[in-house]
């Protein structure tokens, strides 16, 4: 049972977005259900999907990264 709900910090939000973006490197290896779930997560967290990245000048480097962390939480 959850007794305390902690707000999502900007750091955790950025880290989650980074991990979702990294999963797109294996997008073609995922099952169709896994691809659908990844696309849903990406849309929920504001991460560009595989289709949205095609034909754009956006790179993975433009997304939040581990090096931008200010603390370990």
C-alpha positions as CSV (number, residue, x, y, z in Angstrom):
1,X,0.0,0.0,0.0
2,X,1.3,3.4,-0.9
3,X,1.5,5.7,2.1
4,X,3.4,8.6,0.6
5,X,3.3,9.9,-2.9
6,X,6.5,11.8,-3.9
7,X,6.3,14.4,-6.6
8,X,8.3,13.7,-9.8
9,X,11.3,16.0,-9.7
10,X,12.6,17.7,-12.8
11,X,15.7,15.5,-12.5
12,X,13.6,12.3,-12.4
13,X,11.5,13.6,-15.3
14,X,14.6,14.3,-17.4
15,X,16.1,11.0,-16.5
16,X,13.0,9.1,-17.5
17,X,12.8,11.0,-20.8
18,X,16.4,10.1,-21.4
19,X,15.8,6.4,-20.8
20,X,12.8,6.4,-23.0
21,X,14.8,8.0,-25.8
22,X,17.6,5.5,-25.4
23,X,15.1,2.6,-25.8
24,X,14.4,3.8,-29.3
25,X,17.9,2.5,-30.3
26,X,16.3,-1.0,-29.9
27,X,12.9,-0.1,-31.3
28,X,13.3,-2.5,-34.2
29,X,14.1,-5.4,-31.8
30,X,11.0,-4.9,-29.7
31,X,7.8,-6.9,-30.3
32,X,5.0,-4.9,-31.9
33,X,3.4,-4.6,-28.5
34,X,6.7,-3.3,-27.0
35,X,6.9,-0.8,-29.8
36,X,3.4,0.4,-29.1
37,X,4.1,0.7,-25.4
38,X,7.3,2.6,-26.0
39,X,5.5,5.0,-28.4
40,X,2.8,5.6,-25.7
41,X,5.5,6.3,-23.0
42,X,7.3,8.6,-25.4
43,X,4.1,10.6,-26.0
44,X,3.3,10.7,-22.3
45,X,6.7,12.1,-21.5
46,X,7.1,14.4,-24.5
47,X,9.9,12.4,-26.1
48,X,9.9,12.3,-29.9
49,X,8.8,8.9,-31.3
50,X,10.7,7.1,-34.0
51,X,8.3,8.4,-36.7
52,X,8.6,12.0,-35.4
53,X,12.5,11.8,-35.6
54,X,12.6,10.7,-39.2
55,X,13.2,13.7,-41.5
56,X,14.0,16.1,-38.7
57,X,17.2,17.6,-37.7
58,X,16.8,16.5,-34.1
59,X,19.4,14.2,-32.5
60,X,19.5,12.1,-29.4
61,X,22.1,14.7,-28.1
62,X,19.4,17.3,-28.1
63,X,17.5,15.4,-25.4
64,X,18.2,15.5,-21.6
65,X,21.3,13.5,-20.7
66,X,23.1,11.9,-17.7
67,X,25.7,14.7,-17.9
68,X,23.1,17.3,-17.1
69,X,22.4,15.8,-13.6
70,X,23.1,18.1,-10.7
71,X,22.7,15.4,-8.0
72,X,22.2,11.7,-7.8
73,X,18.5,11.6,-6.9
